[in-house]
Amino acid sequence: MDISNKKGDEVSLENRKYIRWDAEGVEEIQPNEEENIKTVVEQINTIQRAMYNQHRHAFGGTHARTHGVVKGKLIVPDDLPKHLKQTLFDRGAEYPVVCRYSSEPGDAGLDDRTPQPRGFGIKVFNVKGEMFDSGKDIPTHDIEFNSTPALDLADAKTTREIIDLRINYGTDQTELYKHLEARPDTDLQKARDKVRNTHVESIRQYSQTAYRYGDYVVKYCIVPSSETQKKLYEETVKPEDGSDILHRWLSNFYENHDAEYLFQVQLCENLEDQPVEYAGKVWDPEKYPWQTVAKLVIPKQDSFNYDFKAFWEDHMRLDPWMGLKSFQPLGSPNRLRRVVYPASSALKRKMNGRKCIDIKTMDEVPGPSPPRMSGDVPSHSSL
């Protein structure tokens, strides 16, 4: 599939009627949402305490297992069409970034041979623009991804219900499935156990939820674009590969190869077909095409530097509610995260006896700097 923006398509895409982020109906507070969010905070903290009891070290309530941490650049072309020239992508630039590969569950000891959604997080440096109050003095923006395009924790109510089931029946899949199969969203909830278990650097990653994109509303994704990454997607984990195979594969990849990803956005045009409040529905890419706005480049390096990994897990955190107002998280799942993330981070720091460090530059991150990359800003057509 050709994932680049074709010149012939740009005019038609630029002239489509995209919904403004502040239009009526984009966000609608759900019934009992505040109560549901409060309960979810307690549930996530319960999971964290259980993992602390098991490992004698605390992690976040989700994405606990690190497969690798790397440094690179997010490259934005200087000639994006007007409808794409928004928020973080409103000018040609090269942003230093640090990134983390993870597995989504809250158990840091999860066997890599267990198929589960994989995560990817980016902290972008040298960011300019109006920030949320919690990050007003920190020139960074955090961008989160998951390997499944639809979010099973689709809104605050669903999150409360599903996490309750996982806490009570998570160690007994037969019993858990019995409860999931009684739900109308059975397929969505069971999809996480059917993901392709392959090289994490070869997996397409999605925002799952909607975000403000300057004037508009989008979901976003990153698409592996090097030939090596595409080829590695064909290989899947085998039982004999070992419990840490994803980490070992990733380390071997970055020892020998650079990684490249296309950063793409999917703009909202129809709220019935592209809901913001409910993140359990995929926005049809045939109707609402992905459009490339940047390229993520990560050069060869040690992807499991122990100092860097420990610093990220013990002191850093990702939270897009601390970044650009023009890239604001939208919808029920993101309003939930605005409360859950600080609460989860605070408990983790307390149990580990660590302080949260809000880094402002890549120079504050431990580990060697990656090899120097080109300073040239590419054109849109070359992405």
Steps between C-alpha positions, in 0.01 A plus 500: 500500500636842405495711816649819358293804412456501124510846340186423307312435821624802696261751342196284567614425856570867569150600389304250710278624782686412818329545835638766732622378837266739684188423292182398679485127568873427481517450875202414722554410865365152569255422785674416830837562338660662805399208722625248243835676473542508877436124512749435220770687692442266794506196268828603335657560841380153607681347201813698581500380861455140386797530264707662776420207728620264225813685382579724800520785250214717378407569139228693320159340487553424130800468264720366779739285294773688313644344183727790415567873525651700215583852381423652162335784310150591384540678166218728381514625138466871433245473218202316649163607353301744712262246651796292628715796611363496854618487863840322537516470120435867414857565381795312358715373788710222643402413855725288723302212649536212743284191451404189695375162374277314747231237552163636604410292811599615848722198571869573435570126511265414213646229274573642153356183346155605624322692223389836636480856366836676485552866578721781380554840661677815379617802698562790260742779598540866393125541464357851463144608566240547773520218753256364757564647845651176634776522238518875433874524576597174328564528121404140424202309364422133560346275235363153581425199281358147519525221244122448478305766305193484727512547877328228703476742796283706269356748753499553875204266564649219290838547667349459846315185398789333315767573758269359767473178298877482449568548871253228595555247221826598329681183610222274366445568130212253475307680772600843363379406151171377643436853624636670189279289275195627685584854390394669174863599433638145528709517182659829605592365843646172372698661216798570728569126531510454122761759403790400278798431726793631300795741511388811687699727266296362206154572642272783392397702806181702554370779725172306541335813644433839339702819542468864413719577199514877495167593341388140450461154657720200417616158590866437423732208433859412416577260215833311476643607165846345463522182295666316791216584739238393246675168445532429873122524537478166318672320791298403808600385848538124550473306830871416497606865460509578873317734735703812404505454123347840416772681692774289338356547150476876554856524631630306201306721260636827639852360516490462122230727358339842510122516544266725304132564549248718318291709740146519363170662599141410419269802511143489633218578256196316641442465875251215459747300294806628686398526867724693738336402828513125427846375399396142428423566133763520227469799267475344153825589315334446163255780574734713710854456363818511703714800405874524570621804698846400626767234514645343815864395459683293763866413424698194606570495874485297818123468546527358853738738675448417867542858626254634243247223567516546879473878467191473280326247724593662833491872422333582167135485402301564185188714521360689198295711743827677585571599138359719226144624536475483122562122522249442781377148575126469433217271610409293803811274507726804496308686769546184707876502430523860619416374849641147493848581370607736782348269763677193359830685472476636854441156652787349299743768620382465858545122513839515328627799694570692178430853380336589170742700283341717231789514255519793260778391263641175365830587671338414834435141386772247597681289246707583192370729229408322176712557189448841342225511242450731203382849589309536174124550523336295221219610275154353545523309172821326609347339810 
